[in-house]
Amino acid sequence: MPRLTQAQERQQFMAALANLGTGTYSAYGDMFDWSMYDSFYLTNGTPEYRLFSVGIGEADPVTGNNKTLADTNMRGRTVTPKGSKMLVQYIKTFISSDILLDDATMQLMIAVLRNMVVNLSIFGKDTYGQWGLDELMNYYFAALNQPAVTVNTNPATQLRGAAVYPLKVPIVLASQTTFDIIVTPSGGQPDEALDDVKIKISLCGVLARLS
């Protein structure tokens, strides 16, 4: 039987979704919302960050800490569960920091958003998609207000951010697919003041257990 193209895979997924009705079974079997996520910490001196290469319980190559479920839900090198396939429809991005960032450090964070490049490659092939981190975060512009009378000479912010980026062309991940998301600080490595800022990227969509 010839292998289906990505377009045919998407058509099958969408047809199965349309025929679900009120039940939870289809020609594909069980279908439900699903996300694959992984995270990394900004660290000065790191030329690139590779996601979906270190599973739960394994040591992160940057921090040296063992990853927990809060960091990733990947088990082993393969991401899509055995006997399943996934239709990725959108990308979620989260940014958080437990440290307080002053105005100058926030400017450095804005530069990171502007300069980080996110590459997604599947099956070891060429890059499937490439986005700026600011694009994934729906980050358009920032306006800084500097009043004539300064009340606080050193304001600080605890950073939190989340965004959803719909994919124009959904991605189909076959059973036990291996792929990489590589985040590169193309505008220069993050300043050490941003060490421990956490960035998490989730691939979200529909998981289907084959019937």
N, C-alpha and C positions, 0 to 999 in steps of 0.2 A: 504493500500500500504506500503510495507516494506521500512524502512528508508535506504537511500543510504549510502554506506560507503564513507570514505574520498577519496579512489581511484576512485570510481564510480563518485563522484562529480567532481573530477579533469578531468576525461575523458569527462564528459558532457560539462564542461567549454571549454576544448580544442577543442572539436568537434564543439561547437558553434562558437568559434573564427575562426576556419578553414573555416566555411561556411558563414562568414560575407560578403565576396566578396567586392563589392563597396558600399554596403548599411550600415546602422547603426542599422538594426533590425535583430533579429534571433529568434530561438525558445525560447530564454530567454527574448526577448524584447530589450530595449535599453541597449547597452554595451559601456562603456567608461573608460578612465584612471581614477584612483581614488587613494587617499591616506588618511589614518587615521593617524594623528600625535598628539603627546603630548610632553611636555617638563618639565624639572625640573632644579633647580639651586643647584649647590653643596653648601652644608652648613655643617660646622664642627659640629659634635655632632648628625648628622642624620644617624641612622644605616642602613636604606634602603630607596629607592625612589620607589614609586608605581605609574605607569603611567596608563592612561585611567581609572581613578577612580574619577577625578574631571573635570566637564565640564565647558564650557564657562560661565562666570559670577559667578562661585563658588569660594570660597576662597581656595587658595593653603594651605595645612596643614603645609608646611615648611616655606614659605615666608609670608603667611597671606594675600597676594595680590589676588584680583579677577582675574581669568584667562581671557585672551582676545583671539581673533582669531589668534593673533601672537603666542600664547602659545599652543593652541589646537583647533581642529575643532570638538571635541566631544560635543554633546548636550545630557545631561542626562547621566544615567549610561550605557545605551546600545550604541554600537558604530556603527554597521552596520545598515543603514537605513531600516525602515519597508518596506516589500515587495521587498527586494533586497538581493542579496548575493554577496560575494566578494571573488575573488581568489587573495591571497597575493603571489606575485612572488619574491619580493625582499624587503630588509630593508634599509632605508636611515638613516644615522646618521649625525647630525650636532653638532659642538662644537663652541662656541663663547664666548668672554669675552670683556667687554667694558673697563676693567682695564688693565694697562700695567703690564706685567709679566717680572721680571728680570730673570737672569739665574737660580738662586736658585729656584724660583717659577716654572719655566718651568720644572725643574727636578721633582718637586712635581707633576706637571701635567702629566709627563711621567709615574710616579708611579701610578697615578689614571687610566690611560689608561691600564696599565699592570694588575691592581688588580681589576678593576670593572667587575662584572659578571652580565650578562643580562639573565633573565629567562622569558620565555613566556609560560603562561598557558591559556587554553581555556576551557570554559564550566565548570570551577571549577575542572577539571581533573588534572592528573599529568602534570608536565612540558612538554610542546610540544618541546621546543628548549632551549638550553643553550649555550651562547657564551661569550667569553671575549670581553670587549669593544674594546680592541686593535685589535681583529679579525674583528669585525664589521667595524672598522675604517681602515682596511687594513694597520695597523701599524706594521711594521716589525722590524725596528731598527732605532736608532738615532745616528748620529756621531757629536760630539762636537769638534769644532776646537778652540784650545787655543793657539794663536800666542805668540811668544816670546816677541813681543812688543805689549802691550795693548794700543789700541787707546781710547776705551771707557771702563772705569772701571765698569760701571753699565748699560749695554745695556738692553733695554726693548722691549718686543714684544706684539703686540695686537693679541691675539689668534683667529684664524679662521680655521675651518676644516670641511670637508664634505666627505662622502664616501657612496658607494652603495655596498650592500652585497646581491648577488643573492642567493635565497633559492634552494637547491637541490631538496627538496620536497615542492611544493607550498602548502599553507594553504588555506582551504576553510572555510569561515566564513558565517554561515547561517544568515538569517534575524534577526536583533536585538540581535546579539551575544554579550555576555558579556565575557570579558577576562581581564587578567592582564599582564602587563610587570613590573617585579620587578628588579630594579638595586641595587646590593649589593656591597659595598666597602669591599670585602673579605680580602684585605690586610691591613685593617685599615681605619678609617674614614678620609676623605679628610682634609688636613690642612686648617686652617681658612684663609690662604693667598689666597685660591682658592674660597672663598665665592663669589657668584654671577657669577661664570662661568656657562653658560647655555648649557645644552645638550638636543637636540631634537631628538626623534626617530619617524620615519614614516614607516608605513606598506603600501607598494605600490603595485598596481596591477590593476585588472579589476573589475569594479562594474557592475553587471547585474541587471536590473529591470525585475522582473518576468513578463511574458506576460500572 
